[in-house]
Amino acid sequence: MLSPINRKKTPPNGGWRYTDSSGHKFADPVLKNLLKSVATLRQGRMDTGHPCDLNPGWQERCLDEMCREHRDIPCRDAAKPLRTTTLTEILRAAHALKNFLANGGKLVSPDVANERAQVCIDCPYNRPANHCHGCKEGIGWVFELVSGRTVPDQDRLQACELCGCALKVLVHTPKEVISHEGIDRAEFPEFCWQVKS
């Protein structure tokens, strides 16, 4: 079952949106308000003899339908635990950052970053990660380095489950500074830009 990654943040492209099985369309910048509106409509329909889903867990089923209907809302498989960052990944990130700075802090062109992002957005290994506080701060600093650089649907970029990298940063990073030490590159899908020549 899919669930939004961040229920408090209004998604891009019109906020929270849901189409009920009755065909009624809901939209609201606040998810809690949208779910209240759905409950009110369903209760009213039940009161007039129409069967509606207000059984336990109806909100999670509603969110799953919303995620499947609106691919621009960042969602995750609620059954899978969040990925945590390992010490090896932290060291690999520090090595990549050192290489990045030694390389003059150059980024790939916006066109290359956009192409990479489209591959990552549709990749099954694009997953939420539960980064430690230090990693979040470090990623924030790198984001400042790439400030002003965005890609379409950037909010759908999460973390690569295979290498642990924050994809919002990785898509802008030259391949020669990315560190894959200790990673079996054969695990990457053949469509992945990180392993293509």
C-alpha positions in Angstrom: 0.0 0.0 0.0 1.4 3.4 -1.0 1.4 6.4 1.4 2.6 10.0 0.9 6.2 10.6 2.1 5.4 13.9 3.9 1.7 14.4 4.8 2.4 17.9 6.1 4.0 19.3 3.0 1.6 20.4 0.2 2.5 18.6 -3.0 3.3 20.4 -6.2 0.8 20.8 -9.0 -2.3 21.7 -7.1 -1.9 20.3 -3.6 -3.6 17.2 -2.3 -6.1 15.7 -4.9 -8.4 12.7 -4.7 -11.2 11.4 -6.8 -13.8 9.4 -4.8 -15.3 6.2 -6.2 -18.5 8.3 -6.6 -16.6 10.5 -9.1 -16.5 13.4 -6.7 -13.2 15.3 -6.9 -11.5 16.8 -3.9 -8.6 19.2 -3.7 -7.1 21.0 -0.7 -3.6 22.3 0.3 -4.0 20.5 3.7 -4.3 16.7 3.6 -6.2 16.5 6.9 -8.9 18.9 5.5 -9.2 16.8 2.3 -9.7 13.6 4.3 -12.4 15.3 6.4 -14.2 16.4 3.2 -14.0 12.8 1.9 -15.4 11.5 5.3 -18.2 14.0 5.2 -19.3 13.1 1.7 -19.1 9.4 2.4 -21.1 9.7 5.6 -23.7 11.7 3.8 -23.9 9.0 1.1 -24.2 6.3 3.7 -27.0 8.2 5.4 -29.0 8.0 2.1 -28.4 4.3 1.7 -25.3 4.3 -0.6 -22.5 2.0 0.5 -19.2 3.8 1.1 -15.9 2.9 2.7 -15.6 4.3 6.2 -14.4 1.0 7.7 -11.2 1.0 9.8 -8.2 1.9 7.6 -10.3 3.8 5.0 -7.9 6.8 5.2 -4.9 4.6 4.3 -6.8 3.1 1.4 -7.8 6.6 0.3 -4.1 7.7 0.4 -3.1 4.6 -1.6 -5.6 5.4 -4.3 -4.4 9.0 -4.3 -0.8 8.0 -4.7 -1.6 5.7 -7.6 -3.8 8.3 -9.3 -1.4 11.2 -8.9 2.2 10.2 -9.7 3.5 13.7 -8.9 2.7 13.2 -5.2 5.8 11.8 -3.6 4.8 8.4 -2.1 6.4 5.3 -0.8 5.5 1.7 -0.1 4.3 1.9 3.5 5.1 -1.8 4.0 8.9 -1.3 3.4 10.9 0.3 6.1 12.8 3.6 5.5 16.4 3.1 4.4 19.0 4.2 6.9 22.4 5.6 6.1 25.4 3.4 7.0 28.9 4.5 8.1 30.3 3.2 4.8 27.9 5.4 2.9 28.9 8.4 5.0 32.5 7.8 4.3 31.8 7.3 0.6 29.9 10.6 0.5 32.8 12.4 2.2 35.2 10.9 -0.4 32.8 12.0 -3.2 32.6 15.5 -1.7 36.4 15.8 -1.5 36.6 14.7 -5.2 33.9 17.2 -6.1 35.7 20.1 -4.5 39.1 19.0 -5.9 37.5 18.9 -9.3 36.6 22.6 -8.9 33.0 22.0 -7.7 31.8 21.7 -11.3 28.3 20.4 -12.0 26.9 18.6 -15.0 24.9 20.6 -17.5 21.2 21.2 -16.7 20.2 19.0 -19.7 22.3 16.1 -18.3 20.9 16.6 -14.8 17.3 16.6 -16.2 17.9 13.4 -18.2 19.4 11.7 -15.1 16.5 12.8 -13.0 13.9 11.3 -15.3 15.7 8.0 -15.1 15.9 8.1 -11.3 12.3 9.3 -10.8 11.0 6.1 -12.6 13.5 3.8 -11.0 12.2 1.2 -8.5 15.3 2.0 -6.3 14.3 5.6 -5.8 13.2 5.3 -2.2 12.8 7.4 0.9 15.8 7.4 3.3 16.0 8.1 7.0 19.3 10.1 6.9 21.0 10.9 10.2 21.1 14.5 11.3 24.7 15.0 10.2 23.9 13.6 6.7 20.9 15.9 6.5 23.0 18.9 7.3 25.7 17.8 4.9 23.2 17.3 2.2 21.7 20.7 2.9 25.2 22.2 2.5 25.6 20.4 -0.9 22.1 21.6 -1.9 23.4 25.2 -1.2 26.3 24.5 -3.6 23.8 23.5 -6.3 21.4 26.3 -5.3 19.3 27.5 -8.2 19.7 24.1 -9.9 16.5 22.2 -10.0 15.1 19.5 -12.3 11.5 18.8 -13.2 9.6 16.8 -10.6 12.5 17.3 -8.1 10.3 16.5 -5.2 10.0 12.9 -6.5 13.8 12.4 -6.2 14.6 10.6 -2.9 17.6 8.4 -2.3 19.1 5.6 -4.3 18.5 2.3 -2.4 21.6 0.8 -4.0 24.2 3.4 -3.3 22.4 5.5 -0.6 23.0 8.8 -2.4 20.6 11.7 -2.2 19.3 11.8 -5.7 18.6 15.6 -5.7 22.3 16.1 -5.4 23.6 13.1 -7.3 21.9 14.0 -10.6 23.9 17.2 -10.7 27.2 15.5 -9.9 29.9 14.6 -12.5 30.4 10.8 -12.7 34.2 11.1 -12.1 33.6 12.3 -8.6 31.0 9.8 -7.5 32.4 7.1 -5.3 31.1 3.6 -5.7 33.7 2.0 -3.5 32.3 -1.2 -1.9 29.2 -1.3 -4.2 28.6 -4.1 -6.5 27.8 -2.2 -9.7 26.2 -5.3 -11.2 23.3 -4.7 -8.8 22.4 -1.5 -10.6 19.8 -1.9 -13.4 21.2 -1.6 -16.9 19.1 1.5 -17.5 20.8 3.4 -14.7 22.9 6.4 -15.8 25.5 5.7 -13.1 26.7 2.5 -14.8 26.2 3.4 -18.4 29.4 4.4 -20.2 
